[in-house]
């Protein structure tokens, strides 16, 4: 069954809370780009780089709380691609894939096969649009109930 809007929101809120207090390791293909990302993020953190580290994805053998794919790997038309191996997925506690087309990527399918919570990117896309509406139109945005109805409609049509 598809996760509800509220279930997606709760899962992302829990992940965000973990990020606020926990150690964050960026497991990346390109460590120079990962270092640049960590340093940019450090500018937004009170403790700077204290909780942030960067490692090569190939060197990350331990378990992870959450795997977040922020690449286009697995997006249409390359739907058979997966950004990490099944072994990496098996060591995760949950998986979020920012890809929204297709809604269930190979990454998410493998996560579900391992019994992991797997959240697709449509919700992120939708709520980014809601925030853009607030920016441009202020209070003239759909109510939370209407947002939920629209999101549910999107889920059935896509």
Kinemage of the C-alpha trace (Angstrom):
@kinemage 1
@onewidth
@group {chain A} dominant
@subgroup {mainchain}
@vectorlist {calphas} color= white
{ca unk a 1} P 0.000 0.000 0.000
{ca unk a 2} L 1.044 3.568 -0.703
{ca unk a 3} L 2.175 5.716 2.189
{ca unk a 4} L -0.265 8.452 3.092
{ca unk a 5} L 0.695 12.112 3.048
{ca unk a 6} L 0.815 12.048 6.843
{ca unk a 7} L 2.979 8.893 6.932
{ca unk a 8} L 5.426 10.468 4.463
{ca unk a 9} L 5.494 13.682 6.492
{ca unk a 10} L 6.069 11.758 9.759
{ca unk a 11} L 8.912 9.721 8.241
{ca unk a 12} L 10.639 12.805 6.862
{ca unk a 13} L 10.155 14.667 10.165
{ca unk a 14} L 11.769 11.792 12.052
{ca unk a 15} L 14.682 11.784 9.605
{ca unk a 16} L 15.058 15.556 9.936
{ca unk a 17} L 15.143 15.282 13.747
{ca unk a 18} L 17.890 12.666 13.482
{ca unk a 19} L 19.875 14.989 11.211
{ca unk a 20} L 19.601 17.808 13.788
{ca unk a 21} L 21.413 15.829 16.471
{ca unk a 22} L 23.187 12.856 14.900
{ca unk a 23} L 26.410 12.280 13.033
{ca unk a 24} L 26.019 12.843 9.287
{ca unk a 25} L 28.246 10.949 6.880
{ca unk a 26} L 28.044 11.781 3.207
{ca unk a 27} L 28.860 8.577 1.319
{ca unk a 28} L 29.723 9.873 -2.132
{ca unk a 29} L 31.243 8.811 -5.426
{ca unk a 30} L 33.297 12.012 -5.720
{ca unk a 31} L 34.896 12.979 -2.393
{ca unk a 32} L 35.903 16.444 -3.638
{ca unk a 33} L 32.257 17.263 -4.365
{ca unk a 34} L 31.255 15.664 -1.053
{ca unk a 35} L 33.777 17.805 0.842
{ca unk a 36} L 32.416 20.927 -0.861
{ca unk a 37} L 28.866 19.921 0.135
{ca unk a 38} L 29.882 19.252 3.742
{ca unk a 39} L 31.678 22.594 4.014
{ca unk a 40} L 28.672 24.437 2.562
{ca unk a 41} L 26.337 22.671 5.008
{ca unk a 42} L 28.737 23.390 7.875
{ca unk a 43} L 28.128 27.111 7.320
{ca unk a 44} L 24.492 26.530 8.347
{ca unk a 45} L 25.293 24.513 11.492
{ca unk a 46} L 26.111 25.896 14.935
{ca unk a 47} L 28.747 23.215 15.400
{ca unk a 48} L 30.216 23.578 11.904
{ca unk a 49} L 31.870 20.412 10.599
{ca unk a 50} L 31.787 18.709 14.024
{ca unk a 51} L 29.014 16.236 13.075
{ca unk a 52} L 29.781 16.052 9.344
{ca unk a 53} L 32.097 13.667 7.541
{ca unk a 54} L 32.668 12.570 3.969
{ca unk a 55} L 33.630 9.088 2.808
{ca unk a 56} L 33.820 7.277 -0.452
{ca unk a 57} L 30.702 5.172 -0.999
{ca unk a 58} L 32.994 2.197 -1.637
{ca unk a 59} L 34.512 2.633 1.862
{ca unk a 60} L 31.203 2.788 3.713
{ca unk a 61} L 30.709 -0.794 4.923
{ca unk a 62} L 28.798 -0.206 8.175
{ca unk a 63} L 25.065 0.186 8.683
{ca unk a 64} L 23.315 3.496 7.985
{ca unk a 65} L 20.184 5.019 9.518
{ca unk a 66} L 18.914 6.366 6.220
{ca unk a 67} L 20.053 6.369 2.623
{ca unk a 68} L 18.991 9.440 0.670
{ca unk a 69} L 19.414 9.373 -3.096
{ca unk a 70} L 19.671 12.916 -4.437
{ca unk a 71} L 20.896 11.903 -7.888
{ca unk a 72} L 18.897 11.323 -11.077
{ca unk a 73} L 20.068 7.679 -11.140
{ca unk a 74} L 17.013 5.510 -11.748
{ca unk a 75} L 14.927 8.312 -13.297
{ca unk a 76} L 13.069 7.718 -16.551
{ca unk a 77} L 14.229 6.573 -19.087
{ca unk a 78} L 17.020 4.792 -17.142
{ca unk a 79} L 14.628 2.964 -14.825
{ca unk a 80} L 16.797 -0.149 -14.408
{ca unk a 81} L 19.666 1.845 -12.887
{ca unk a 82} L 20.303 1.931 -9.148
{ca unk a 83} L 22.703 4.345 -7.428
{ca unk a 84} L 24.005 1.741 -4.943
{ca unk a 85} L 24.322 -2.022 -4.683
{ca unk a 86} L 21.794 -4.290 -3.007
{ca unk a 87} L 24.433 -4.859 -0.281
{ca unk a 88} L 24.464 -1.141 0.606
{ca unk a 89} L 20.653 -1.045 0.685
{ca unk a 90} L 20.535 -4.068 3.002
{ca unk a 91} L 22.609 -2.129 5.591
{ca unk a 92} L 20.168 0.811 5.715
{ca unk a 93} L 17.378 1.469 8.171
{ca unk a 94} L 15.270 3.372 5.609
{ca unk a 95} L 15.538 4.710 2.058
{ca unk a 96} L 14.385 7.980 0.504
{ca unk a 97} L 14.695 8.485 -3.248
{ca unk a 98} L 14.199 12.016 -4.582
{ca unk a 99} L 13.387 10.536 -7.996
{ca unk a 100} L 9.656 10.822 -8.715
{ca unk a 101} L 9.463 9.319 -12.223
{ca unk a 102} L 9.036 6.409 -11.920
{ca unk a 103} L 7.459 6.560 -8.500
{ca unk a 104} L 8.949 3.206 -7.534
{ca unk a 105} L 12.559 3.138 -8.615
{ca unk a 106} L 14.781 0.078 -8.554
{ca unk a 107} L 16.337 1.527 -5.363
{ca unk a 108} L 12.946 1.681 -3.641
{ca unk a 109} L 11.942 -1.778 -4.896
{ca unk a 110} L 15.128 -3.269 -3.421
{ca unk a 111} L 14.531 -1.439 -0.145
{ca unk a 112} L 10.990 -2.813 0.065
{ca unk a 113} L 12.286 -6.323 -0.701
{ca unk a 114} L 14.477 -5.922 2.394
{ca unk a 115} L 11.452 -4.842 4.450
{ca unk a 116} L 12.716 -1.262 4.786
{ca unk a 117} L 10.648 1.909 4.895
{ca unk a 118} L 10.955 3.343 1.377
{ca unk a 119} L 9.769 6.832 0.513
{ca unk a 120} L 9.498 8.085 -3.060
{ca unk a 121} L 10.174 11.617 -4.286
{ca unk a 122} L 6.678 12.688 -5.332
{ca unk a 123} L 5.928 14.059 -1.863
{ca unk a 124} L 9.092 16.161 -1.903
{ca unk a 125} L 8.196 17.551 -5.325
{ca unk a 126} L 4.645 18.289 -4.212
{ca unk a 127} L 5.581 20.040 -0.957
{ca unk a 128} L 8.259 22.087 -2.719
{ca unk a 129} L 5.454 23.332 -4.957
{ca unk a 130} L 3.320 24.136 -1.894
{ca unk a 131} L 6.187 26.173 -0.400
{ca unk a 132} L 6.642 27.995 -3.724
{ca unk a 133} L 2.935 28.846 -3.707
{ca unk a 134} L 3.297 30.305 -0.199
{ca unk a 135} L 6.240 32.382 -1.383
{ca unk a 136} L 4.407 33.775 -4.419
{ca unk a 137} L 0.842 33.972 -3.111
{ca unk a 138} L 1.156 34.261 0.669
{ca unk a 139} L -1.935 33.074 2.482
{ca unk a 140} L -3.776 32.267 -0.755
{ca unk a 141} L -2.764 28.607 -0.814
{ca unk a 142} L -4.832 25.479 -0.477
{ca unk a 143} L -5.726 24.345 3.042
{ca unk a 144} L -3.912 21.323 4.478
{ca unk a 145} L -7.021 19.221 3.803
{ca unk a 146} L -7.077 20.398 0.172
{ca unk a 147} L -3.331 19.780 -0.165
{ca unk a 148} L -3.857 16.249 1.103
{ca unk a 149} L -6.691 15.709 -1.391
{ca unk a 150} L -4.572 17.039 -4.285
{ca unk a 151} L -1.603 14.905 -3.262
{ca unk a 152} L -3.795 11.803 -3.042
{ca unk a 153} L -5.150 12.586 -6.521
{ca unk a 154} L -1.595 12.898 -7.855
{ca unk a 155} L -0.698 9.553 -6.328
{ca unk a 156} L -3.574 7.835 -8.128
{ca unk a 157} L -2.851 9.474 -11.490
{ca unk a 158} L 0.925 9.077 -11.610
